[in-house]
């Protein structure tokens, strides 16, 4: 009897092992291939989504930078005044200078300078816009008539520009690439160009060639702000 039970138990184990068959090598290879294909497709889709998200964030950042730059430039132009200044060498500089020293250069005086601490100082500020090495920058001075050690504050407005140009609309409705309000010396007569540029231009045209965006053109009409500080230095 014990021998029979032991044999029966052995027989049952043998029958149980007969029903437990594993995967063949071919089945494992097929399963791994399907899994790899699904993983590859999923990774490709995820990579596309991530790239699209990064590209979208980059466009949003570029658009915000562009809007901020145009807003600052327009704010300064809307508050422009006819106020010459003296540079660090004591020489008088015109109230408005455009494209004379370099392309994309614009220098003028504007009012509306922020004064949150109510300091005893002028509301006027001298600013200079420059285009160098694919960057558009804004320089500003704390004093109108500068000392030799006066250094401007510099702010980068735009980067990765392919090109930037500025033009000026005169009183005869003609565009010109250079503008400088003359200092009207009493010892000589003004040239025809100087006579045409006695006042500020009627408008300024700004053209930006932005990488991956193309060309953007904007015209800013000018108006003169009356201010008690509009005096010769």
Secondary structure, DSSP 8 states (H G I E B T S, - for coil): -HHHHHHHHHHHHHHHHHH-----HHHHHHHHHHHHHHHHHHHHHHHHHHHHHHHHHHHHHHHHHHHHHHHHHHHHHHTEE---EE-TTS-EE-SEEESSSSTT-EEEEE-----TT--SS-S-EEEEEEEETTEEEEEEES-SS--TT---EEEEEE-SEEEEEEEEE-TTS-EES-EE-----TTS---HHHHHTSS--SEEEEEEEETTTEEEEEEEE------TT----
